[in-house]
């Protein structure tokens, strides 16, 4: 074999190896993207849109997952679960006479519930980030409920918005309290009827 043939062979092998490495990297990125979409759902698209660049968004989501995985998230004991359900019923019954106060109480109850489950409660952004890993399906409700609660705090939320805020918080509450147990309000229609009944 001549020197030229050896050089051509080495170059061809190098090109093939580079193509294989690129295909493996592409497949790995695609698998990682699918896993992130599966984990974060709509939050994946929202984060990509917010970051303006897919790789940056995916790095952020991976970092969230790593921080979440380092937490000691625990289910509620049966006694704690019952205590929270009773507390929520109290908040909901106070909604009739004091909707503004009840919404604030619902927010505080969810914060206590998050803390007992092992989620950080330092600030709203951290709560959102950590909820997005395992509870992405209620994240929009969590955000909407807090936006209404902030408007409620300064007196700019009307009664219908406050009612919607309670529905959003109730969705989050049910998700967090029912994990590992039966959902006391199994569907959205039952949940909404219950809030409407209390608000009459």
N, CA, C and O atoms as a DFTB+ gen file, in Angstrom:
800 C
 N C O
     1  1       0.852      -1.186       0.000
     2  2       0.000       0.000       0.000
     3  2       0.888       1.235       0.000
     4  3       1.832       1.351       0.782
     5  1       0.560       2.140      -0.888
     6  2       1.374       3.341      -1.010
     7  2       1.022       4.338       0.094
     8  3       0.004       4.237       0.779
     9  1       1.923       5.298       0.221
    10  2       1.698       6.340       1.221
    11  2       0.407       7.108       0.938
    12  3      -0.330       7.450       1.863
    13  1       0.138       7.374      -0.320
    14  2      -1.073       8.095      -0.709
    15  2      -2.311       7.301      -0.321
    16  3      -3.279       7.857       0.199
    17  1      -2.273       5.994      -0.579
    18  2      -3.420       5.140      -0.229
    19  2      -3.651       5.114       1.279
    20  3      -4.792       5.122       1.742
    21  1      -2.550       5.081       2.042
    22  2      -2.657       5.083       3.507
    23  2      -3.286       6.390       3.983
    24  3      -4.159       6.388       4.851
    25  1      -2.834       7.509       3.406
    26  2      -3.373       8.818       3.784
    27  2      -4.869       8.881       3.456
    28  3      -5.664       9.345       4.273
    29  1      -5.251       8.415       2.263
    30  2      -6.656       8.423       1.851
    31  2      -7.487       7.566       2.805
    32  3      -8.583       7.952       3.212
    33  1      -6.938       6.382       3.157
    34  2      -7.646       5.485       4.079
    35  2      -7.834       6.125       5.456
    36  3      -8.912       6.046       6.046
    37  1      -6.773       6.758       5.956
    38  2      -6.854       7.420       7.266
    39  2      -7.881       8.547       7.230
    40  3      -8.679       8.696       8.156
    41  1      -7.860       9.331       6.170
    42  2      -8.816      10.435       6.037
    43  2     -10.238       9.883       5.960
    44  3     -11.145      10.421       6.594
    45  1     -10.438       8.813       5.188
    46  2     -11.771       8.216       5.048
    47  2     -12.274       7.690       6.399
    48  3     -13.436       7.886       6.752
    49  1     -11.395       7.027       7.144
    50  2     -11.773       6.516       8.469
    51  2     -12.117       7.677       9.392
    52  3     -13.093       7.614      10.140
    53  1     -11.316       8.739       9.339
    54  2     -11.569       9.909      10.184
    55  2     -12.922      10.539       9.856
    56  3     -13.662      10.936      10.756
    57  1     -13.240      10.628       8.566
    58  2     -14.519      11.204       8.135
    59  2     -15.676      10.333       8.632
    60  3     -16.675      10.839       9.145
    61  1     -15.520       9.009       8.470
    62  2     -16.577       8.088       8.929
    63  2     -16.772       8.216      10.438
    64  3     -17.904       8.276      10.918
    65  1     -15.656       8.259      11.193
    66  2     -15.748       8.396      12.653
    67  2     -16.406       9.718      13.050
    68  3     -17.200       9.767      13.989
    69  1     -16.074      10.776      12.335
    70  2     -16.680      12.079      12.621
    71  2     -18.183      12.045      12.342
    72  3     -18.975      12.603      13.102
    73  1     -18.573      11.380      11.233
    74  2     -20.001      11.266      10.917
    75  2     -20.732      10.439      11.972
    76  3     -21.836      10.788      12.389
    77  1     -20.112       9.348      12.396
    78  2     -20.724       8.502      13.429
    79  2     -20.882       9.301      14.729
    80  3     -21.931       9.252      15.372
    81  1     -19.820      10.044      15.111
    82  2     -19.883      10.856      16.333
    83  2     -20.985      11.913      16.226
    84  3     -21.706      12.163      17.192
    85  1     -21.113      12.531      15.048
    86  2     -22.152      13.545      14.853
    87  2     -23.543      12.924      14.944
    88  3     -24.454      13.508      15.531
    89  1     -23.702      11.728      14.357
    90  2     -24.998      11.045      14.427
    91  2     -25.341      10.647      15.857
    92  3     -26.489      10.773      16.283
    93  1     -24.341      10.164      16.597
    94  2     -24.572       9.790      18.000
    95  2     -24.957      11.019      18.815
    96  3     -25.889      10.970      19.617
    97  1     -24.232      12.130      18.607
    98  2     -24.536      13.370      19.331
    99  2     -25.933      13.872      18.974
   100  3     -26.678      14.327      19.842
   101  1     -26.283      13.787      17.685
   102  2     -27.617      14.220      17.249
   103  2     -28.699      13.363      17.904
   104  3     -29.704      13.883      18.389
   105  1     -28.485      12.041      17.915
   106  2     -29.460      11.128      18.516
   107  2     -29.582      11.390      20.011
   108  3     -30.680      11.344      20.564
   109  1     -28.453      11.666      20.667
   110  2     -28.475      11.946      22.108
   111  2     -29.248      13.226      22.394
   112  3     -30.062      13.271      23.316
   113  1     -28.990      14.288      21.589
   114  2     -29.706      15.546      21.775
   115  2     -31.208      15.372      21.522
   116  3     -32.041      15.937      22.231
   117  1     -31.532      14.579      20.496
   118  2     -32.946      14.348      20.179
   119  2     -33.640      13.582      21.306
   120  3     -34.766      13.908      21.680
   121  1     -32.970      12.570      21.842
   122  2     -33.535      11.795      22.947
   123  2     -33.716      12.685      24.180
   124  3     -34.732      12.611      24.870
   125  1     -32.702      13.532      24.443
   126  2     -32.776      14.450      25.587
   127  2     -33.928      15.440      25.402
   128  3     -34.646      15.748      26.354
   129  1     -34.097      15.933      24.185
   130  2     -35.188      16.876      23.890
   131  2     -36.538      16.217      24.129
   132  3     -37.434      16.826      24.715
   133  1     -36.688      14.979      23.677
   134  2     -37.950      14.258      23.874
   135  2     -38.217      14.027      25.359
   136  3     -39.355      14.138      25.815
   137  1     -37.170      13.708      26.105
   138  2     -37.326      13.510      27.543
   139  2     -37.738      14.814      28.225
   140  3     -38.603      14.813      29.100
   141  1     -37.124      15.915      27.829
   142  2     -37.478      17.207      28.413
   143  2     -38.919      17.592      28.072
   144  3     -39.647      18.106      28.922
   145  1     -39.322      17.345      26.843
   146  2     -40.711      17.628      26.450
   147  2     -41.679      16.772      27.269
   148  3     -42.723      17.250      27.715
   149  1     -41.317      15.495      27.460
   150  2     -42.158      14.601      28.245
   151  2     -42.262      15.037      29.697
   152  3     -43.328      14.938      30.304
   153  1     -41.164      15.518      30.250
   154  2     -41.149      15.950      31.650
   155  2     -41.863      17.278      31.835
   156  3     -42.682      17.420      32.743
   157  1     -41.564      18.246      30.987
   158  2     -42.025      19.620      31.212
   159  2     -43.278      20.006      30.430
   160  3     -43.891      21.027      30.740
   161  1     -43.674      19.232      29.438
   162  2     -44.882      19.545      28.680
   163  2     -44.830      20.941      28.068
   164  3     -43.848      21.313      27.427
   165  1     -45.899      21.707      28.273
   166  2     -45.981      23.057      27.696
   167  2     -44.903      23.988      28.248
   168  3     -44.537      24.971      27.604
   169  1     -44.401      23.676      29.433
   170  2     -43.351      24.511      30.016
   171  2     -42.084      24.473      29.164
   172  3     -41.317      25.435      29.146
   173  1     -41.865      23.359      28.457
   174  2     -40.725      23.269      27.536
   175  2     -40.847      24.359      26.476
   176  3     -39.910      25.129      26.260
   177  1     -42.012      24.424      25.811
   178  2     -42.213      25.416      24.743
   179  2     -42.143      26.840      25.288
   180  3     -41.561      27.720      24.654
   181  1     -42.733      27.068      26.462
   182  2     -42.707      28.394      27.067
   183  2     -41.272      28.822      27.366
   184  3     -40.907      29.978      27.150
   185  1     -40.459      27.887      27.863
   186  2     -39.076      28.210      28.203
   187  2     -38.250      28.471      26.950
   188  3     -37.410      29.371      26.935
   189  1     -38.485      27.686      25.894
   190  2     -37.781      27.914      24.621
   191  2     -38.134      29.294      24.080
   192  3     -37.259      30.040      23.641
   193  1     -39.415      29.628      24.115
   194  2     -39.854      30.936      23.618
   195  2     -39.255      32.062      24.448
   196  3     -38.819      33.078      23.907
   197  1     -39.236      31.878      25.751
   198  2     -38.702      32.902      26.646
   199  2     -37.187      33.068      26.477
   200  3     -36.674      34.187      26.485
   201  1     -36.482      31.949      26.325
   202  2     -35.015      32.002      26.193
   203  2     -34.603      32.492      24.805
   204  3     -33.535      33.081      24.640
   205  1     -35.455      32.244      23.813
   206  2     -35.136      32.672      22.462
   207  2     -34.176      31.741      21.737
   208  3     -33.873      31.951      20.562
   209  1     -33.700      30.719      22.426
   210  2     -32.741      29.785      21.822
   211  2     -32.905      28.431      22.494
   212  3     -32.835      28.322      23.718
   213  1     -33.127      27.391      21.677
   214  2     -33.478      26.069      22.189
   215  2     -32.429      25.492      23.129
   216  3     -32.773      24.959      24.184
   217  1     -31.181      25.588      22.770
   218  2     -30.135      24.977      23.619
   219  2     -30.051      25.648      24.986
   220  3     -29.870      24.981      26.005
   221  1     -30.185      26.968      24.999
   222  2     -30.163      27.687      26.283
   223  2     -31.349      27.271      27.140
   224  3     -31.217      27.076      28.348
   225  1     -32.512      27.137      26.502
   226  2     -33.714      26.722      27.229
   227  2     -33.541      25.312      27.778
   228  3     -33.916      25.036      28.918
   229  1     -32.976      24.424      26.973
   230  2     -32.791      23.045      27.418
   231  2     -31.772      22.963      28.552
   232  3     -31.914      22.145      29.461
   233  1     -30.753      23.804      28.497
   234  2     -29.791      23.843      29.619
   235  2     -30.490      24.290      30.899
   236  3     -30.253      23.741      31.975
   237  1     -31.363      25.306      30.766
   238  2     -32.094      25.797      31.932
   239  2     -32.993      24.705      32.513
   240  3     -33.046      24.519      33.729
   241  1     -33.700      23.984      31.638
   242  2     -34.601      22.931      32.105
   243  2     -33.826      21.776      32.744
   244  3     -34.263      21.215      33.750
   245  1     -32.693      21.426      32.169
   246  2     -31.855      20.378      32.770
   247  2     -31.356      20.803      34.143
   248  3     -31.293      19.997      35.072
   249  1     -31.002      22.083      34.261
   250  2     -30.548      22.600      35.559
   251  2     -31.685      22.549      36.586
   252  3     -31.464      22.196      37.744
   253  1     -32.897      22.901      36.158
   254  2     -34.057      22.804      37.056
   255  2     -34.229      21.368      37.551
   256  3     -34.444      21.118      38.737
   257  1     -34.127      20.426      36.592
   258  2     -34.321      19.025      36.951
   259  2     -33.253      18.561      37.939
   260  3     -33.550      17.825      38.880
   261  1     -32.029      18.989      37.726
   262  2     -30.942      18.618      38.651
   263  2     -31.204      19.186      40.046
   264  3     -31.018      18.495      41.047
   265  1     -31.639      20.453      40.106
   266  2     -31.945      21.053      41.418
   267  2     -33.108      20.339      42.087
   268  3     -33.099      20.096      43.294
   269  1     -34.117      20.003      41.271
   270  2     -35.273      19.283      41.804
   271  2     -34.856      17.908      42.331
   272  3     -35.275      17.499      43.414
   273  1     -34.037      17.204      41.566
   274  2     -33.609      15.858      41.961
   275  2     -32.787      15.872      43.245
   276  3     -32.708      14.864      43.948
   277  1     -32.175      17.018      43.548
   278  2     -31.377      17.134      44.782
   279  2     -32.272      17.392      46.007
   280  3     -31.816      17.279      47.145
   281  1     -33.535      17.735      45.769
   282  2     -34.464      17.974      46.881
   283  2     -34.941      16.644      47.463
   284  3     -34.865      15.602      46.813
   285  1     -35.421      16.701      48.669
   286  2     -36.026      15.514      49.281
   287  2     -37.547      15.693      49.278
   288  3     -38.154      16.008      50.301
   289  1     -38.143      15.484      48.105
   290  2     -39.595      15.614      47.966
   291  2     -40.242      14.373      48.588
   292  3     -39.864      13.242      48.283
   293  1     -41.208      14.602      49.452
   294  2     -41.834      13.468      50.136
   295  2     -43.349      13.566      50.033
   296  3     -43.902      14.664      49.959
   297  1     -44.017      12.421      50.030
   298  2     -45.479      12.441      50.048
   299  2     -45.975      12.830      51.428
   300  3     -45.243      12.744      52.414
   301  1     -47.212      13.254      51.483
   302  2     -47.820      13.573      52.773
   303  2     -48.199      12.287      53.491
   304  3     -48.565      11.296      52.859
   305  1     -48.111      12.308      54.794
   306  2     -48.663      11.204      55.577
   307  2     -50.183      11.298      55.493
   308  3     -50.723      12.342      55.124
   309  1     -50.869      10.220      55.830
   310  2     -52.337      10.226      55.796
   311  2     -52.893      11.306      56.728
   312  3     -53.867      11.978      56.389
   313  1     -52.272      11.471      57.902
   314  2     -52.743      12.475      58.863
   315  2     -52.549      13.887      58.317
   316  3     -53.438      14.729      58.440
   317  1     -51.386      14.147      57.713
   318  2     -51.126      15.477      57.134
   319  2     -52.077      15.757      55.987
   320  3     -52.603      16.862      55.857
   321  1     -52.292      14.759      55.167
   322  2     -53.201      14.922      54.030
   323  2     -54.591      15.316      54.528
   324  3     -55.207      16.236      53.989
   325  1     -55.077      14.632      55.540
   326  2     -56.397      14.942      56.079
   327  2     -56.440      16.342      56.688
   328  3     -57.434      17.058      56.565
   329  1     -55.336      16.720      57.349
   330  2     -55.259      18.054      57.945
   331  2     -55.358      19.133      56.863
   332  3     -56.044      20.138      57.046
   333  1     -54.673      18.920      55.738
   334  2     -54.721      19.897      54.649
   335  2     -56.103      19.929      53.995
   336  3     -56.603      21.003      53.660
   337  1     -56.717      18.776      53.813
   338  2     -58.066      18.747      53.231
   339  2     -59.054      19.502      54.108
   340  3     -59.908      20.236      53.612
   341  1     -58.927      19.311      55.425
   342  2     -59.803      20.027      56.363
   343  2     -59.537      21.531      56.299
   344  3     -60.469      22.336      56.303
   345  1     -58.256      21.900      56.241
   346  2     -57.897      23.323      56.156
   347  2     -58.444      23.934      54.866
   348  3     -58.949      25.057      54.867
   349  1     -58.335      23.177      53.755
   350  2     -58.853      23.707      52.484
   351  2     -60.364      23.902      52.554
   352  3     -60.881      24.912      52.076
   353  1     -61.072      22.946      53.143
   354  2     -62.521      23.089      53.285
   355  2     -62.867      24.366      54.068
   356  3     -63.838      25.055      53.756
   357  1     -62.052      24.665      55.092
   358  2     -62.263      25.891      55.863
   359  2     -62.051      27.134      55.022
   360  3     -62.834      28.082      55.086
   361  1     -60.980      27.124      54.229
   362  2     -60.693      28.258      53.340
   363  2     -61.843      28.445      52.353
   364  3     -62.310      29.560      52.127
   365  1     -62.280      27.352      51.782
   366  2     -63.343      27.421      50.782
   367  2     -64.653      27.925      51.390
   368  3     -65.379      28.688      50.752
   369  1     -64.955      27.503      52.615
   370  2     -66.203      27.975      53.242
   371  2     -66.114      29.466      53.574
   372  3     -67.130      30.160      53.543
   373  1     -64.920      29.969      53.890
   374  2     -64.751      31.413      54.166
   375  2     -64.832      32.252      52.896
   376  3     -65.011      33.468      52.954
   377  1     -64.699      31.589      51.749
   378  2     -64.773      32.300      50.471
   379  2     -66.118      32.996      50.303
   380  3     -66.194      34.051      49.674
   381  1     -67.178      32.419      50.859
   382  2     -68.530      32.980      50.714
   383  2     -68.596      34.398      51.264
   384  3     -69.097      35.307      50.602
   385  1     -68.088      34.580      52.477
   386  2     -68.187      35.886      53.136
   387  2     -66.977      36.776      52.904
   388  3     -67.091      38.002      52.905
   389  1     -65.815      36.157      52.703
   390  2     -64.576      36.943      52.557
   391  2     -63.721      36.394      51.420
   392  3     -62.671      35.804      51.674
   393  1     -64.149      36.578      50.166
   394  2     -63.394      36.000      49.050
   395  2     -61.956      36.500      48.956
   396  3     -61.049      35.738      48.621
   397  1     -61.753      37.776      49.250
   398  2     -60.398      38.345      49.171
   399  2     -59.482      37.679      50.190
   400  3     -58.366      37.278      49.860
   401  1     -59.948      37.562      51.416
   402  2     -59.172      36.915      52.464
   403  2     -58.969      35.432      52.164
   404  3     -57.883      34.896      52.385
   405  1     -60.008      34.769      51.664
   406  2     -59.925      33.337      51.371
   407  2     -58.865      33.057      50.308
   408  3     -58.148      32.060      50.394
   409  1     -58.763      33.928      49.310
   410  2     -57.750      33.714      48.270
   411  2     -56.348      33.814      48.862
   412  3     -55.476      33.013      48.524
   413  1     -56.124      34.783      49.736
   414  2     -54.826      34.914      50.403
   415  2     -54.531      33.691      51.276
   416  3     -53.398      33.212      51.327
   417  1     -55.565      33.196      51.960
   418  2     -55.391      32.006      52.791
   419  2     -55.071      30.782      51.936
   420  3     -54.258      29.943      52.326
   421  1     -55.710      30.684      50.774
   422  2     -55.437      29.562      49.864
   423  2     -53.982      29.587      49.416
   424  3     -53.326      28.546      49.368
   425  1     -53.483      30.762      49.093
   426  2     -52.087      30.929      48.694
   427  2     -51.155      30.489      49.826
   428  3     -50.198      29.749      49.596
   429  1     -51.439      30.946      51.044
   430  2     -50.600      30.596      52.195
   431  2     -50.655      29.096      52.483
   432  3     -49.643      28.496      52.847
   433  1     -51.822      28.494      52.322
   434  2     -51.966      27.059      52.572
   435  2     -51.144      26.252      51.570
   436  3     -50.499      25.272      51.942
   437  1     -51.164      26.659      50.310
   438  2     -50.370      25.969      49.290
   439  2     -48.879      26.104      49.593
   440  3     -48.115      25.158      49.400
   441  1     -48.467      27.279      50.065
   442  2     -47.054      27.469      50.426
   443  2     -46.651      26.528      51.561
   444  3     -45.574      25.933      51.525
   445  1     -47.521      26.393      52.570
   446  2     -47.232      25.462      53.675
   447  2     -47.176      24.016      53.177
   448  3     -46.329      23.228      53.598
   449  1     -48.088      23.696      52.284
   450  2     -48.126      22.348      51.716
   451  2     -46.850      22.050      50.929
   452  3     -46.277      20.967      51.052
   453  1     -46.413      23.005      50.129
   454  2     -45.160      22.850      49.385
   455  2     -43.988      22.617      50.330
   456  3     -43.163      21.731      50.105
   457  1     -43.923      23.420      51.388
   458  2     -42.824      23.291      52.354
   459  2     -42.832      21.911      53.004
   460  3     -41.782      21.286      53.152
   461  1     -44.020      21.435      53.393
   462  2     -44.088      20.125      54.048
   463  2     -43.706      19.001      53.093
   464  3     -43.155      17.985      53.517
   465  1     -43.998      19.180      51.802
   466  2     -43.626      18.171      50.813
   467  2     -42.134      18.203      50.494
   468  3     -41.613      17.270      49.882
   469  1     -41.429      19.286      50.909
   470  2     -39.992      19.387      50.669
   471  2     -39.589      20.338      49.564
   472  3     -38.421      20.383      49.180
   473  1     -40.550      21.108      49.040
   474  2     -40.238      22.096      48.008
   475  2     -39.705      23.369      48.658
   476  3     -40.139      23.728      49.752
   477  1     -38.772      24.053      48.002
   478  2     -38.324      25.345      48.533
   479  2     -39.443      26.372      48.393
   480  3     -40.203      26.345      47.425
   481  1     -39.538      27.264      49.352
   482  2     -40.592      28.282      49.305
   483  2     -40.010      29.688      49.454
   484  3     -40.712      30.618      49.852
   485  1     -38.716      29.836      49.130
   486  2     -38.034      31.123      49.279
   487  2     -38.680      32.213      48.436
   488  3     -38.941      33.315      48.918
   489  1     -38.932      31.894      47.176
   490  2     -39.519      32.899      46.290
   491  2     -40.372      32.201      45.239
   492  3     -40.245      30.998      45.008
   493  1     -41.230      32.968      44.617
   494  2     -42.203      32.435      43.669
   495  2     -41.521      31.777      42.471
   496  3     -41.956      30.717      42.022
   497  1     -40.466      32.387      41.953
   498  2     -39.777      31.830      40.772
   499  2     -39.208      30.450      41.073
   500  3     -39.308      29.545      40.245
   501  1     -38.613      30.282      42.249
   502  2     -38.065      28.977      42.629
   503  2     -39.184      27.952      42.758
   504  3     -39.036      26.808      42.328
   505  1     -40.296      28.361      43.347
   506  2     -41.441      27.450      43.471
   507  2     -41.905      27.004      42.081
   508  3     -42.141      25.818      41.851
   509  1     -42.032      27.951      41.171
   510  2     -42.454      27.629      39.810
   511  2     -41.482      26.652      39.152
   512  3     -41.897      25.662      38.549
   513  1     -40.182      26.940      39.273
   514  2     -39.171      26.084      38.649
   515  2     -39.245      24.659      39.173
   516  3     -39.177      23.706      38.398
   517  1     -39.383      24.510      40.481
   518  2     -39.392      23.169      41.064
   519  2     -40.710      22.439      40.780
   520  3     -40.712      21.225      40.575
   521  1     -41.814      23.162      40.768
   522  2     -43.092      22.539      40.414
   523  2     -43.094      22.074      38.963
   524  3     -43.736      21.079      38.629
   525  1     -42.383      22.785      38.106
   526  2     -42.422      22.474      36.680
   527  2     -41.861      21.092      36.367
   528  3     -42.170      20.530      35.317
   529  1     -41.049      20.539      37.251
   530  2     -40.397      19.257      36.964
   531  2     -41.386      18.095      37.063
   532  3     -41.405      17.230      36.187
   533  1     -42.194      18.061      38.098
   534  2     -43.128      16.943      38.268
   535  2     -44.597      17.349      38.180
   536  3     -45.476      16.491      38.087
   537  1     -44.861      18.633      38.209
   538  2     -46.250      19.094      38.238
   539  2     -46.496      20.169      37.180
   540  3     -47.196      21.150      37.431
   541  1     -45.918      19.974      36.005
   542  2     -46.030      20.980      34.945
   543  2     -47.478      21.222      34.530
   544  3     -47.816      22.309      34.060
   545  1     -48.335      20.214      34.700
   546  2     -49.725      20.347      34.257
   547  2     -50.511      21.358      35.086
   548  3     -51.558      21.828      34.641
   549  1     -50.032      21.702      36.275
   550  2     -50.750      22.715      37.077
   551  2     -49.968      24.027      37.174
   552  3     -50.357      24.940      37.903
   553  1     -48.872      24.108      36.438
   554  2     -48.018      25.291      36.543
   555  2     -48.714      26.560      36.054
   556  3     -48.568      27.622      36.661
   557  1     -49.469      26.454      34.957
   558  2     -50.191      27.632      34.467
   559  2     -51.198      28.115      35.509
   560  3     -51.363      29.318      35.711
   561  1     -51.871      27.165      36.168
   562  2     -52.813      27.525      37.228
   563  2     -52.115      28.160      38.414
   564  3     -52.636      29.097      39.017
   565  1     -50.936      27.653      38.753
   566  2     -50.144      28.216      39.850
   567  2     -49.796      29.664      39.546
   568  3     -49.945      30.540      40.398
   569  1     -49.329      29.911      38.319
   570  2     -48.950      31.274      37.921
   571  2     -50.168      32.196      37.871
   572  3     -50.131      33.327      38.356
   573  1     -51.251      31.685      37.270
   574  2     -52.459      32.513      37.150
   575  2     -53.028      32.846      38.521
   576  3     -53.442      33.979      38.770
   577  1     -53.048      31.855      39.412
   578  2     -53.536      32.091      40.763
   579  2     -52.729      33.154      41.476
   580  3     -53.288      34.008      42.164
   581  1     -51.412      33.105      41.316
   582  2     -50.558      34.108      41.963
   583  2     -50.727      35.487      41.344
   584  3     -50.691      36.494      42.052
   585  1     -50.911      35.542      40.041
   586  2     -51.132      36.848      39.398
   587  2     -52.422      37.478      39.928
   588  3     -52.467      38.678      40.199
   589  1     -53.465      36.665      40.074
   590  2     -54.728      37.180      40.603
   591  2     -54.567      37.553      42.073
   592  3     -55.112      38.562      42.521
   593  1     -53.824      36.747      42.820
   594  2     -53.590      37.057      44.241
   595  2     -52.849      38.383      44.393
   596  3     -53.151      39.158      45.301
   597  1     -51.884      38.653      43.516
   598  2     -51.165      39.932      43.587
   599  2     -52.103      41.093      43.280
   600  3     -52.059      42.130      43.941
   601  1     -52.964      40.907      42.261
   602  2     -53.957      41.945      41.947
   603  2     -54.941      42.088      43.104
   604  3     -55.378      43.192      43.429
   605  1     -55.281      40.975      43.713
   606  2     -56.197      40.947      44.853
   607  2     -55.613      41.727      46.035
   608  3     -56.334      42.448      46.725
   609  1     -54.331      41.580      46.259
   610  2     -53.656      42.235      47.378
   611  2     -53.734      43.758      47.281
   612  3     -53.861      44.448      48.293
   613  1     -53.656      44.270      46.059
   614  2     -53.716      45.725      45.884
   615  2     -55.134      46.203      45.558
   616  3     -55.349      47.375      45.250
   617  1     -56.095      45.276      45.630
   618  2     -57.494      45.653      45.453
   619  2     -57.937      45.844      44.029
   620  3     -58.960      46.485      43.793
   621  1     -57.197      45.304      43.051
   622  2     -57.593      45.517      41.655
   623  2     -58.213      44.282      41.010
   624  3     -58.431      44.269      39.798
   625  1     -58.503      43.230      41.804
   626  2     -59.158      42.037      41.262
   627  2     -60.649      42.087      41.600
   628  3     -61.031      42.345      42.742
   629  1     -61.487      41.833      40.584
   630  2     -62.925      41.812      40.862
   631  2     -63.331      40.424      41.372
   632  3     -62.503      39.515      41.440
   633  1     -64.597      40.271      41.724
   634  2     -65.090      39.031      42.330
   635  2     -64.892      37.832      41.415
   636  3     -64.505      36.760      41.881
   637  1     -65.150      37.994      40.129
   638  2     -64.983      36.880      39.197
   639  2     -63.519      36.469      39.087
   640  3     -63.214      35.279      39.010
   641  1     -62.613      37.442      39.078
   642  2     -61.187      37.102      39.038
   643  2     -60.768      36.358      40.305
   644  3     -59.996      35.402      40.242
   645  1     -61.277      36.797      41.445
   646  2     -60.951      36.122      42.705
   647  2     -61.479      34.687      42.671
   648  3     -60.797      33.765      43.120
   649  1     -62.687      34.494      42.141
   650  2     -63.235      33.143      42.015
   651  2     -62.350      32.284      41.114
   652  3     -62.079      31.122      41.416
   653  1     -61.906      32.872      40.005
   654  2     -60.997      32.149      39.111
   655  2     -59.684      31.814      39.826
   656  3     -59.133      30.727      39.655
   657  1     -59.194      32.758      40.623
   658  2     -57.972      32.511      41.391
   659  2     -58.126      31.325      42.323
   660  3     -57.216      30.508      42.462
   661  1     -59.309      31.235      42.975
   662  2     -59.569      30.085      43.854
   663  2     -59.590      28.785      43.066
   664  3     -59.081      27.767      43.534
   665  1     -60.173      28.810      41.873
   666  2     -60.188      27.607      41.037
   667  2     -58.777      27.188      40.647
   668  3     -58.441      26.004      40.668
   669  1     -57.954      28.173      40.290
   670  2     -56.556      27.865      39.941
   671  2     -55.819      27.264      41.137
   672  3     -55.143      26.243      41.010
   673  1     -55.955      27.906      42.298
   674  2     -55.268      27.402      43.488
   675  2     -55.796      26.026      43.895
   676  3     -55.046      25.177      44.376
   677  1     -57.086      25.825      43.695
   678  2     -57.642      24.523      44.060
   679  2     -57.058      23.421      43.189
   680  3     -56.779      22.326      43.678
   681  1     -56.874      23.699      41.914
   682  2     -56.256      22.730      41.004
   683  2     -54.853      22.359      41.492
   684  3     -54.485      21.185      41.513
   685  1     -54.082      23.368      41.882
   686  2     -52.727      23.128      42.386
   687  2     -52.790      22.350      43.702
   688  3     -52.051      21.384      43.897
   689  1     -53.674      22.777      44.595
   690  2     -53.820      22.117      45.882
   691  2     -54.129      20.633      45.700
   692  3     -53.493      19.780      46.318
   693  1     -55.105      20.333      44.852
   694  2     -55.493      18.942      44.628
   695  2     -54.339      18.110      44.094
   696  3     -54.133      16.972      44.516
   697  1     -53.594      18.683      43.170
   698  2     -52.447      17.974      42.594
   699  2     -51.440      17.617      43.677
   700  3     -50.936      16.495      43.723
   701  1     -51.152      18.573      44.542
   702  2     -50.122      18.364      45.562
   703  2     -50.592      17.485      46.711
   704  3     -49.811      16.704      47.254
   705  1     -51.856      17.605      47.084
   706  2     -52.339      16.866      48.253
   707  2     -52.770      15.446      47.890
   708  3     -52.764      14.562      48.747
   709  1     -53.142      15.221      46.635
   710  2     -53.680      13.913      46.268
   711  2     -52.617      12.948      45.779
   712  3     -52.924      11.778      45.551
   713  1     -51.393      13.385      45.610
   714  2     -50.347      12.494      45.126
   715  2     -50.190      11.326      46.092
   716  3     -49.906      11.508      47.276
   717  1     -50.381      10.124      45.558
   718  2     -50.297       8.942      46.405
   719  2     -51.606       8.621      47.095
   720  3     -51.672       7.681      47.888
   721  1     -52.656       9.389      46.807
   722  2     -53.968       9.140      47.403
   723  2     -55.058       9.463      46.413
   724  3     -54.779       9.902      45.298
   725  1     -56.302       9.248      46.811
   726  2     -57.425       9.544      45.927
   727  2     -57.683      11.033      45.893
   728  3     -57.589      11.712      46.915
   729  1     -58.008      11.542      44.713
   730  2     -58.342      12.947      44.563
   731  2     -59.755      13.180      45.117
   732  3     -60.702      12.547      44.650
   733  1     -59.915      14.068      46.094
   734  2     -61.244      14.293      46.662
   735  2     -62.202      14.974      45.687
   736  3     -63.417      14.928      45.880
   737  1     -61.667      15.603      44.648
   738  2     -62.491      16.259      43.638
   739  2     -61.988      15.783      42.277
   740  3     -61.146      16.449      41.675
   741  1     -62.479      14.652      41.777
   742  2     -61.850      13.983      40.654
   743  2     -61.915      14.685      39.307
   744  3     -61.139      14.341      38.416
   745  1     -62.788      15.636      39.122
   746  2     -62.826      16.278      37.812
   747  2     -63.071      17.775      37.949
   748  3     -63.559      18.261      38.970
   749  1     -62.720      18.477      36.900
   750  2     -62.802      19.943      36.918
   751  2     -64.241      20.413      37.095
   752  3     -64.483      21.433      37.741
   753  1     -65.201      19.678      36.527
   754  2     -66.599      20.103      36.632
   755  2     -67.072      20.053      38.085
   756  3     -67.742      20.972      38.557
   757  1     -66.722      18.979      38.789
   758  2     -67.087      18.875      40.203
   759  2     -66.436      20.000      40.993
   760  3     -67.064      20.602      41.863
   761  1     -65.160      20.282      40.681
   762  2     -64.406      21.323      41.371
   763  2     -65.070      22.682      41.176
   764  3     -65.240      23.442      42.130
   765  1     -65.441      22.981      39.939
   766  2     -66.036      24.298      39.657
   767  2     -67.415      24.413      40.285
   768  3     -67.763      25.464      40.824
   769  1     -68.215      23.332      40.223
   770  2     -69.539      23.378      40.848
   771  2     -69.424      23.646      42.334
   772  3     -70.226      24.378      42.914
   773  1     -68.404      23.035      42.948
   774  2     -68.213      23.205      44.388
   775  2     -67.882      24.660      44.728
   776  3     -68.430      25.209      45.684
   777  1     -66.998      25.282      43.961
   778  2     -66.645      26.694      44.186
   779  2     -67.864      27.580      43.941
   780  3     -68.127      28.503      44.712
   781  1     -68.613      27.297      42.859
   782  2     -69.797      28.119      42.575
   783  2     -70.815      28.020      43.698
   784  3     -71.430      29.016      44.077
   785  1     -70.995      26.799      44.236
   786  2     -71.936      26.592      45.324
   787  2     -71.515      27.430      46.531
   788  3     -72.346      28.065      47.179
   789  1     -70.194      27.422      46.828
   790  2     -69.699      28.165      47.990
   791  2     -69.827      29.676      47.782
   792  3     -69.985      30.423      48.747
   793  1     -69.760      30.128      46.520
   794  2     -69.739      31.573      46.274
   795  2     -71.149      32.174      46.215
   796  3     -71.306      33.392      46.134
   797  1     -72.178      31.306      46.257
   798  2     -73.559      31.838      46.225
   799  2     -73.990      32.359      47.572
   800  3     -75.115      32.837      47.718
